[in-house]
Amino acid sequence: MLSTIKRLLIGRPLKSTALGEQKLNKTKALAILSSDALSSVAYGPEQILIVLVTVGATAFWYSIPIAIGVLILLTALILSYRQIIHAYPHGGGAYVVSKENLGVLPGLISGGSLLVDYILTVAVSVSAGTDAITSAFPSLHEHTVLIASVFVIFITILNLRGVTESASILAYPVYLFVVALFVLIGVGIYKIATGSIPPDLHASIGTPVAGISLFLLLKAFASGSSALTGVEAISNAIPNFKHPAPINASRTLLAMGGLLAVLFSGIVYLAYYYGISPKVEVTVVSQIAEQTFGRHFMYFFIQGTTALILILAANTGYSAFPLLAVNLAKDKFIPRIFTARGDRLGYSNGIIMLGFLSIVLIISFHGRTEHLIPLYAVGVFIPFTLSQTGMIVKWVRHKPAGWVSKLVINSIGALISFTVSMMFFITKFEQVWSVIIFLPLIIFIFHRIKKHYESVGEQLRLSTCEPTMPIEGNVFILPVSGLTHVVETSINYAKSLSAQQIIAVYIPFEREDETIFVEKWKKWQPDIRLVTLHSPYRTIIQPLMKFVDTVERKARESNYQVTVVIPQFIPKKGWHNILHNQTSLMIRTRLLYRKNVIVTTVPYHLKK
């Protein structure tokens, strides 16, 4: 049944030879990898206004120069990551760049930041999309967490079906969103040009504002820079592109940067000219659409496509998180299960883990986007800074042709990214302070996992392993609970292995049961030694473990190997297992941690 449900949700397994068919062309890659960056125009401009509104609506004109600053940063990042794509065509992004040029610690800081950032990508995107839905339908506002969690589950299943299939589905809402915003911006500018929008809704640029400060403007700039999250995703996911992957990735990055610049500028300008003020339950894009079209078809079309791309922007995280996890797992900093491909050739373990942690985050923050965005943004600007710094070191060390211009581009990107990171820590410390705790914690965990893998490798290596002792004979211990076909099958199995000694162990709770069982055993298996261990406290595990330890100590003196043979019947139907006490499972679990004891399970399959 479970297999049928899995096939229905995920689809039939794909052969490894079909991996090339799962690569993305530029059109699909733009949709699946740029959705996070493009969707941020739905909340990036709003974050600027949320800061400026603290000193009054008159300060909204500052959103224009702040937006210009954000566009300068965007240009620097696009040019910088374009260089990273060509310098590191196998992907890995900030983690690989930082590790190779700055060292392991900066690499782990980048990797850890991005892992958390992609979890936040999913949580922020889905929460923002849910906000767009509840803005249009306020009655759903109290169900925000449930709606967001359902969307995460849907996107997780979609990605488990494979990169190509998810990209084919996601391309439509992404491009619909782009078209919808172009229509909104175009109609809005047309109405402004024709005088349909009163010019007195906003303060003129240059109007003096009481209470404004450089600190506040930098805070607004840092908040607006949240619109640039997701820019790095393409450099992480180069292996997902069709050949030639670096060229296709580079062109996709430029296309994304151009679209993001136009959409961000348009929304900021319309919000300023319309005099839009941020509200708790109504997004800025919703207010602009309502003033431009009224609550008619186009308003709901824009809200619908905005909600779709905000929700599906989470797919950027699903595309980049598993690939980053693969790089970290190959370097032994996280579990190796993240390197395994699933039935549909995607890295299923990374996808499932990302979905689970995102839901945990949504529930923890009650789906409140504004509480997640600062943490989300600072998590990505730290890797921005480190990757740009790593490229600076690379150019200075190797000095390839044209390295001076490349150095200048990366230096500008590093400087601005560092400034934005510092602004987040200074201006939003109460919301991002947890970064100071979780980054060292994640790096500590990375090192512990690495140390474990190195220790395991050292112990298993033939050149360093302790010499194994020769085995002179075998002692089989057989826990029994009755005279059954299961026990008979296990005894026959032990005999077939030429055991020097087979000891059946029976653990009664009552003396009367012990006497009766001993008599029956002598008649049934007189040639098999039976040991009874009376258990007045009605436990099987403790007396059995003590007996095994005693036999193991004596056997070791004679170089004998102790094997515990566990009889176990297997019900025909899986749900029948809940009707039995699973004693064999508990015994096996405890014995696995006993040194020098081999555990063997002999299954007996029931027929009905």
C-alpha positions in Angstrom: 0.0 0.0 0.0 2.8 2.4 1.0 4.6 1.6 -2.3 1.4 2.3 -4.3 1.0 5.7 -2.6 4.7 6.5 -3.2 4.4 5.7 -6.9 1.2 7.8 -7.1 2.8 10.9 -5.5 6.3 10.6 -6.8 6.1 8.6 -10.0 7.9 5.6 -11.3 11.7 5.2 -10.6 14.1 6.5 -13.3 17.2 4.7 -14.4 20.6 6.3 -13.7 21.1 6.7 -17.4 18.2 9.1 -17.5 20.1 11.7 -15.5 20.9 13.8 -18.6 17.2 14.1 -19.3 16.8 15.8 -15.9 19.0 18.8 -16.9 17.4 22.3 -17.3 17.4 24.6 -20.3 17.6 28.3 -19.8 13.9 28.9 -19.9 13.1 26.4 -17.2 16.1 27.3 -15.2 15.1 30.9 -15.1 11.7 29.9 -13.7 13.0 27.4 -11.1 16.1 29.2 -9.9 15.1 32.8 -10.2 11.7 32.5 -8.6 13.1 33.4 -5.2 14.9 36.5 -6.4 12.0 37.7 -8.6 9.4 37.0 -5.9 11.3 39.2 -3.5 10.0 42.3 -5.3 6.7 41.5 -3.6 8.1 42.2 -0.2 11.5 44.0 -0.7 10.0 47.4 -1.4 7.6 46.9 1.5 10.5 46.4 3.9 11.9 49.8 2.9 8.6 51.5 3.6 8.2 49.7 7.0 11.4 51.4 8.2 10.6 54.8 6.7 7.1 54.9 8.1 8.5 55.2 11.6 9.3 58.9 10.8 6.1 59.6 8.8 4.8 59.3 5.2 6.8 62.3 4.1 10.0 60.2 4.3 8.7 57.8 1.6 10.5 59.8 -1.1 13.7 58.4 0.3 12.7 55.0 -1.1 13.8 56.2 -4.5 17.5 56.9 -3.7 17.5 53.7 -1.5 16.2 51.7 -4.4 19.0 53.1 -6.6 21.5 51.9 -4.0 19.9 48.4 -4.0 20.2 48.3 -7.8 23.9 49.2 -7.6 24.3 46.3 -5.1 22.3 44.0 -7.5 24.6 45.0 -10.4 27.7 44.2 -8.4 26.4 40.9 -7.2 25.2 39.8 -10.7 28.7 40.6 -12.2 30.4 38.9 -9.3 28.4 35.7 -9.4 28.8 35.6 -13.2 32.6 35.4 -12.6 32.1 32.7 -9.9 30.1 30.6 -12.4 32.9 30.7 -14.9 35.6 30.2 -12.3 33.8 27.3 -10.6 31.7 25.6 -13.3 31.0 22.5 -11.2 28.8 24.5 -8.8 29.1 24.9 -5.1 28.8 28.7 -5.0 29.8 30.5 -1.9 30.8 27.4 0.0 33.3 26.1 -2.6 34.7 29.6 -3.3 35.2 30.4 0.4 36.6 27.1 1.3 39.2 27.0 -1.6 40.3 30.6 -1.2 39.8 31.6 2.4 40.0 28.2 4.2 37.8 25.6 5.8 36.3 27.8 8.5 35.1 30.6 6.1 33.8 27.8 3.8 31.8 26.3 6.7 30.4 29.7 7.7 29.2 30.1 4.1 27.9 26.6 3.9 26.2 26.8 7.3 24.7 30.2 6.5 23.3 29.0 3.1 21.9 25.8 4.5 19.9 27.8 7.1 19.2 30.5 4.4 17.5 27.9 2.1 15.3 26.7 4.9 14.4 30.3 5.5 13.9 30.8 1.7 11.1 28.2 1.9 9.6 29.5 5.1 9.7 33.2 4.0 8.4 32.5 0.5 5.5 30.4 1.5 4.6 32.7 4.4 4.7 35.7 2.1 2.6 33.9 -0.5 0.1 33.0 2.3 0.0 36.7 3.2 -0.9 37.6 -0.4 -3.8 35.1 -0.2 -5.0 36.4 3.2 -4.8 40.0 1.9 -7.3 39.1 -0.8 -9.4 36.9 1.5 -9.0 38.3 5.1 -11.2 35.5 6.6 -8.3 33.1 6.0 -5.9 35.1 8.1 -6.2 33.0 11.2 -5.3 29.8 9.2 -2.0 31.2 8.0 0.2 28.5 9.5 -1.9 25.6 8.3 -2.1 27.0 4.7 1.6 27.6 4.6 2.4 24.1 5.9 0.2 22.5 3.3 2.0 24.5 0.5 5.4 23.3 1.8 4.2 19.7 1.7 2.9 20.2 -1.9 6.2 21.7 -3.1 8.2 19.0 -1.4 6.2 16.3 -3.2 6.6 18.2 -6.4 10.4 18.3 -6.1 10.5 14.6 -5.2 9.1 13.9 -8.7 12.2 15.4 -10.3 13.8 18.6 -11.3 12.5 18.7 -14.9 8.9 17.9 -13.9 8.8 20.5 -11.2 10.4 23.1 -13.5 7.8 22.4 -16.2 5.0 23.0 -13.7 6.6 26.1 -12.1 7.5 27.9 -15.3 3.9 29.0 -15.9 3.2 30.8 -12.6 6.7 32.4 -12.7 6.2 33.9 -16.1 2.6 34.8 -15.4 3.8 36.7 -12.4 6.4 38.6 -14.5 3.7 39.4 -17.1 1.3 40.5 -14.4 3.8 42.9 -12.8 4.9 44.3 -16.1 1.2 45.0 -16.8 0.7 46.5 -13.4 3.8 48.7 -13.7 3.0 49.7 -17.3 -0.7 50.6 -16.5 0.5 52.4 -13.4 3.1 54.5 -15.2 0.5 55.2 -18.0 -2.0 56.5 -15.4 0.7 58.7 -13.8 1.7 60.1 -17.2 -1.9 60.9 -18.2 -2.7 62.5 -14.8 -5.1 59.9 -13.6 -3.2 59.6 -10.4 -3.3 62.7 -8.2 0.3 64.1 -7.7 -0.5 65.2 -4.2 -0.5 61.6 -2.8 3.3 61.8 -2.1 5.9 64.2 -0.9 8.2 65.6 -3.5 11.8 64.3 -3.7 14.0 66.4 -1.6 11.3 67.4 0.9 12.8 68.0 4.4 11.9 65.2 6.8 12.1 65.8 10.6 13.6 62.9 12.5 15.4 61.3 9.5 18.9 60.0 10.2 21.7 58.2 8.4 21.2 55.3 10.7 17.5 55.0 9.7 18.4 55.3 6.0 21.0 52.5 6.3 18.5 50.4 8.1 16.0 50.9 5.3 18.7 50.1 2.7 19.5 46.9 4.5 15.8 46.0 4.7 15.4 46.7 1.0 18.4 44.5 0.2 16.3 41.5 1.2 15.0 41.7 -2.4 18.4 40.4 -3.5 18.2 37.1 -1.7 18.3 34.2 -4.1 20.8 35.8 -6.5 23.4 33.2 -5.5 21.2 30.2 -6.2 22.2 29.9 -9.9 25.9 29.6 -9.0 25.1 26.8 -6.6 23.0 24.8 -9.1 25.3 24.8 -12.2 25.2 21.0 -12.4 21.4 21.2 -13.1 22.0 23.0 -16.4 22.2 21.5 -19.8 25.5 21.6 -21.6 27.4 24.0 -21.8 26.3 24.5 -18.2 28.5 27.5 -17.2 27.4 29.5 -20.3 23.7 28.7 -19.8 23.9 29.5 -16.1 25.7 32.8 -16.8 23.0 33.9 -19.3 20.2 32.8 -17.0 21.8 34.9 -14.2 22.0 38.0 -16.4 18.3 37.5 -17.4 17.3 37.2 -13.8 19.2 40.3 -12.9 17.6 42.4 -15.6 14.1 41.2 -14.7 14.7 41.8 -11.0 16.0 45.3 -11.6 13.0 46.4 -13.7 10.3 44.9 -11.5 11.9 46.2 -8.2 12.3 49.7 -9.6 8.7 49.7 -10.9 7.1 48.6 -7.7 9.2 51.1 -5.6 8.3 54.0 -8.0 4.5 53.2 -8.0 4.5 52.7 -4.2 6.1 56.2 -3.8 3.9 58.0 -6.4 0.7 56.4 -5.0 1.7 57.3 -1.4 1.3 53.7 -0.3 1.8 53.1 3.4 2.6 49.5 4.7 -0.3 47.8 6.5 -0.2 44.7 8.7 -2.8 42.6 6.8 -2.6 44.1 3.3 0.7 44.0 1.2 2.1 46.9 -0.7 1.6 45.1 -4.0 -2.0 44.5 -3.1 -2.6 48.2 -2.4 -0.9 49.2 -5.7 -3.0 46.7 -7.7 -6.2 47.9 -6.0 -5.5 51.6 -6.7 -4.5 50.8 -10.3 -7.3 48.4 -11.3 -9.8 48.4 -8.4 -11.0 45.1 -7.0 -11.7 43.6 -10.4 -10.3 40.8 -12.4 -6.8 42.3 -12.9 -6.5 42.9 -9.1 -7.2 39.2 -8.3 -5.0 38.1 -11.2 -2.1 40.0 -9.8 -2.8 38.8 -6.3 -3.1 35.2 -7.5 0.1 35.2 -9.5 1.9 37.0 -6.7 0.8 34.4 -4.2 1.8 31.6 -6.6 5.3 32.9 -7.2 5.8 33.7 -3.5 4.8 30.2 -2.6 6.7 28.5 -5.5 9.7 30.7 -4.9 10.4 28.2 -2.2 11.5 26.0 -5.1 14.8 27.9 -5.3 15.6 26.5 -1.9 14.7 23.0 -3.1 17.0 23.3 -6.1 20.0 24.7 -4.2 19.8 23.1 -0.7 20.3 19.5 -1.9 23.2 20.4 -4.1 24.9 22.4 -1.3 24.2 19.5 1.0 25.9 17.1 -1.5 29.1 19.3 -1.4 29.2 19.4 2.4 28.5 15.6 2.6 31.3 14.8 0.1 33.6 16.8 2.4 32.2 14.7 5.3 30.7 17.7 7.2 27.1 16.4 7.1 25.7 12.8 6.9 26.4 10.9 3.7 22.7 10.2 3.1 22.5 13.6 1.4 24.7 12.3 -1.5 22.2 9.5 -2.4 19.8 10.1 -5.3 16.2 9.0 -5.0 13.9 7.2 -7.4 13.5 10.3 -9.6 17.3 11.0 -9.6 16.9 14.0 -7.3 18.6 14.2 -3.9 15.5 13.1 -2.0 17.0 13.2 1.5 17.9 16.8 1.2 14.5 17.7 -0.2 12.6 15.9 2.6 14.8 17.4 5.3 14.3 20.9 3.8 10.6 20.5 3.8 10.4 19.2 7.3 12.7 22.0 8.8 10.7 24.7 6.9 7.5 23.6 8.4 9.1 23.6 11.9 10.2 27.2 11.2 6.8 28.3 10.0 5.1 26.9 13.1 7.8 28.4 15.4 7.3 31.9 13.9 3.5 31.5 13.4 4.0 32.3 9.7 4.9 36.0 10.3 7.0 37.0 7.3 8.3 40.2 8.8 9.9 38.2 11.6 11.7 35.9 9.2 13.0 38.3 6.5 15.8 40.0 8.6 17.2 36.6 9.6 16.8 35.3 6.1 18.6 38.3 4.6 21.6 38.3 7.0 21.9 34.6 6.3 22.6 35.2 2.7 24.7 38.4 2.9 27.3 36.6 5.0 28.0 34.1 2.2 27.8 37.1 -0.3 30.6 38.8 1.6 32.7 35.7 2.0 32.4 34.5 -1.6 33.3 38.0 -3.0 36.3 38.1 -0.6 37.3 34.6 -1.8 37.3 35.7 -5.4 39.4 38.7 -4.5 42.0 36.4 -3.0 41.8 34.1 -6.1 42.5 37.0 -8.5 45.4 38.3 -6.4 47.0 34.9 -6.2 46.7 33.7 -9.8 46.5 37.0 -11.7 44.8 35.6 -14.9 44.2 37.8 -18.0 41.9 40.7 -17.1 42.2 40.1 -13.4 42.2 43.8 -12.4 38.7 44.5 -13.7 37.5 41.3 -12.1 39.2 42.3 -8.8 37.4 45.7 -8.9 34.0 44.1 -9.4 34.5 41.6 -6.6 35.9 44.2 -4.3 32.8 46.5 -4.8 30.5 43.5 -4.2 32.4 42.4 -1.1 32.4 46.0 0.4 28.7 46.5 -0.2 27.7 43.0 1.0 29.8 43.5 4.2 28.2 46.9 4.8 24.7 45.4 4.4 25.6 42.5 6.8 26.8 45.0 9.4 23.7 47.1 9.0 21.5 44.1 9.7 23.4 43.3 12.9 23.5 47.0 14.0 19.9 48.0 13.1 18.0 44.7 13.5 20.1 43.0 16.2 17.0 41.9 18.2 15.8 39.9 15.1 19.1 38.5 13.9 21.0 37.9 17.1 20.3 34.1 16.8 22.9 34.1 13.9 25.6 34.6 16.5 24.5 31.5 18.3 23.5 29.1 15.5 26.5 29.7 13.2 29.1 28.5 15.8 26.7 25.7 16.8 26.4 24.5 13.2 30.2 24.7 12.6 30.7 22.7 15.8 28.3 20.1 14.5 30.1 20.0 11.1 33.4 19.4 12.8 32.0 16.7 15.1 30.6 14.9 12.0 33.9 15.2 10.2 35.8 13.9 13.2 33.4 10.9 13.4 33.9 10.0 9.7 37.7 10.3 10.0 37.6 8.1 13.2 35.5 5.5 11.4 37.8 5.5 8.4 40.9 5.2 10.6 39.4 2.2 12.5 38.2 0.4 9.4 41.4 0.8 7.4 43.3 -2.5 7.0 46.7 -0.9 7.6 45.7 0.5 11.0 43.1 -2.0 12.2 44.0 -4.2 15.2 44.7 -7.8 14.1 41.7 -10.0 14.4 41.9 -13.0 16.8 41.5 -16.5 15.2 38.1 -18.2 15.8 38.5 -21.7 17.2 34.8 -22.6 17.5 31.3 -21.3 17.9 28.8 -21.0 20.7 25.2 -20.4 19.7 22.7 -18.9 22.2 19.1 -19.3 21.3 16.4 -17.4 23.3 13.2 -19.4 23.2 9.7 -18.7 24.5 7.9 -21.9 23.5 8.0 -25.1 21.4 7.2 -23.7 18.0 8.1 -24.0 14.3 10.0 -20.7 14.7 12.3 -22.2 17.3 12.7 -25.5 15.4 13.8 -23.6 12.3 16.3 -21.6 14.3 17.8 -24.8 15.8 18.1 -26.4 12.4 19.9 -23.3 11.2 22.4 -23.3 14.1 23.1 -27.0 13.5 23.8 -26.4 9.9 26.6 -24.0 10.8 28.6 -26.7 12.7 28.2 -25.1 16.0 30.3 -26.6 18.8 27.6 -25.8 21.3 24.0 -24.7 21.1 22.4 -23.2 24.3 18.7 -22.6 24.4 17.7 -20.0 27.0 14.2 -19.8 28.5 13.3 -17.0 30.8 10.1 -17.9 32.9 8.3 -15.5 35.2 6.9 -18.3 37.4 8.5 -21.4 38.8 5.6 -23.6 37.7 6.1 -22.5 34.1 9.8 -23.3 34.4 9.2 -26.9 35.5 6.6 -27.6 32.8 8.8 -26.1 30.0 11.9 -28.1 31.1 10.0 -31.4 30.9 8.6 -30.6 27.5 12.0 -29.5 26.2 13.7 -32.8 27.3 11.2 -34.8 25.3 11.3 -32.4 22.2 15.1 -31.5 21.9 17.0 -33.8 24.4 20.3 -33.1 22.6 20.1 -29.3 22.9 21.2 -27.9 26.2 18.5 -25.7 27.9 19.3 -23.0 30.4 16.4 -21.4 32.4 16.8 -18.0 33.9 14.0 -17.3 36.4 12.9 -13.6 36.2 11.0 -12.6 39.3 10.8 -9.0 38.1 9.2 -10.1 34.7 11.9 -8.8 32.5 13.5 -10.7 29.7 16.2 -8.3 28.6 18.3 -8.0 31.8 18.8 -11.7 32.6 19.4 -12.6 29.0 22.1 -9.8 28.7 23.8 -11.0 31.9 23.9 -14.6 30.6 25.2 -13.5 27.2 28.0 -11.5 28.8 28.9 -14.4 31.0 29.1 -16.8 28.1 31.0 -14.3 26.0 33.7 -13.8 28.7 34.3 -17.6 29.0 34.2 -18.1 25.2 36.8 -15.3 24.7 39.3 -17.2 26.8 39.1 -20.1 24.3 38.9 -17.9 21.2 35.3 -19.0 20.7 32.8 -16.8 18.9 29.4 -16.2 20.5 26.4 -15.9 18.2 22.9 -15.1 19.5 20.3 -16.6 17.2 17.0 -14.8 17.5 13.9 -16.7 16.2 11.3 -14.3 14.8 8.1 -14.9 13.0 7.1 -12.5 10.2 3.3 -11.8 9.9 1.9 -11.9 6.4 0.5 -8.4 6.7 2.5 -5.5 8.0 -0.1 -4.1 10.3 -0.2 -7.4 12.2 3.1 -6.4 13.8 1.4 -4.0 16.1 -0.5 -7.0 17.7 2.8 -8.5 18.9 5.2 -7.3 21.6 8.4 -7.2 19.4 10.6 -8.8 22.0 13.0 -10.1 19.3 13.5 -6.5 18.1 14.3 -5.3 21.6 16.8 -8.1 22.1 18.5 -7.5 18.8 18.7 -3.7 19.5 20.4 -4.3 22.9 22.8 -7.0 21.5 24.1 -4.8 18.7 26.0 -2.8 21.3 27.7 -5.9 22.8 31.3 -6.3 21.6 32.4 -9.7 20.3 28.8 -10.9 20.0 27.2 -11.7 16.6 23.5 -11.3 16.3 21.6 -13.4 13.7 17.8 -13.3 13.1 16.1 -16.3 11.7 12.8 -15.3 10.2 9.8 -17.6 9.9 7.2 -16.3 7.5 3.6 -16.9 8.4 1.3 -17.9 5.6 -2.0 -16.3 6.8 
